[in-house]
Amino acid sequence: MTDTEQYQVVIVGAGFAGIACAKELAKHDIRVAVIDRNNYHQFQPLLYQVATAQLGVGDIARSLRGIFAKDHSVSVKTAAVVSADPATRTVTTADGTRYIGDVLVLAAGAQPNFFGTPGAAEHSFPLYSVTGALRLREHTLALLDAVSRNRSYVDQGALNFVVVGAGPTGVETSGALAELVRNIIPHFYRDVPCEMAEVHLVDLGHVVLNGFSQPRAHNYASGRLEKDGVQIHLGVGVAEIGPGQVRLADGTELNTRTVVWGGGEMAAPLLAAAGLAQGRGGRIDVNPDLTVPGADGVYVLGDAANIAGPDGKPFPQLGSVAQQSGGWAAKNIQDDLAGKPRKPFHYHDKGIMAMIGRNAAVAEMGKHRHEVDGPLGFAAWLGVHAMLLSGVREKTDAFMKWGWEYVSHSRPDSLIESRSSVAIDWDDGDHKESDEPPNLPDADEPAPPTATV
């Protein structure tokens, strides 16, 4: 028998947008159901630090029930949403429960976009979730352990890392891997020939950090990465990813066991399954007030939405855009429920930034995108990201770990936490992982890549 629950607002997805929306609605005692397949909120901009053992899962993931512990009008539902009906503002979860709202908010987030690249889905490590970050971390540690036992694995690409995508995710991951090779491996894996390690950054575009507007930012980032030993391949795409190598479109072949995919994302498949018209990246082109054209009482937010800016172009898929759109949608929902007109979304542009390495970050701040780099950019990055973390403990722990890693060249979270370590078949190069999921704290098993959230 199917159960049905009624709420004033049903929010699908507990990312930046969903959390911000629910927190604002809670201030006004509006009855809300927040539904997500995980029972935690993850701070996605720091996933690469989990992947490179700088931070632990508990530093960037916070229990949803902890976040809403004082918000008595918010009910958290840990479940995979398998379908949504915008016409009736109803969603159905995998166990058959239906949730109906006077208002429906779809903040379902995104998934990797492989752009049809052969082998990318099977042989790369997307860095868009806690599960993905842990998988990459444990894979990397397993490779280092293997090389420490048998150096012949170096010839099979064990110490070569290829990062696809030169946006903030790719740049930050490349910088962290270069730091790992340069400063961490020599201290903790003394029998691993780190001088033979290679880090490659590949992008079809012609500049690093294309989302930054200033050439100085592009040049600083690429120059610093190259100084740290990263080999940059621009203007060339990835033709194919195999179990032991990457082939670029210009014919270059790179032997590697580790391909990190930061090459783009697309909206979660739930949106297409709901029958909503999709725009660029599978996202929904929303009205200025963040509602869906032709779907009364339905909002789409965050990485699931194309939100047009003053120039008509969609805002970038940034945490700050998602967070602000969530809060703005909540105010429009209050107007909806009160019978008042909604207001068009106004984004306060705080700029963008990317960490490159020790004492090296680049930021474009404010409306006029004033460029800051080097140690000052590094300090700005630390401060902004620590303040965006959701809890006091998370902020404190992150600062302490960043400080300790800075002075000690240590990796406090370099543990293989899964119940069965990643196994690599060196004969055919294929990764063979345990069927058991990583032993995540406060997390459900990840759902398969179907129309679920």
PyMOL commands that set and color helices and strands:
alter all, ss='L'
color gray80, all
select helices_A, chain A and resi 16-26+44-51+57-60+64-67+120-123+130-149+151-156+168-188+194-196+215-227+270-273+280-282+302-304+319-338+374-388+392-408
alter helices_A, ss='H'
color red, helices_A
select strands_A, chain A and resi 4-12+32-36+40-42+61-63+74-78+81-85+90-93+98-106+110-112+125-126+160-164+198-203+230-234+238-241+245-248+253-255+258-261+265-267+284-285+291-292+295-300+305-306+351-357+360-365+370-373+423-424+431-432
alter strands_A, ss='S'
color yellow, strands_A
deselect
rebuild
show_as cartoon
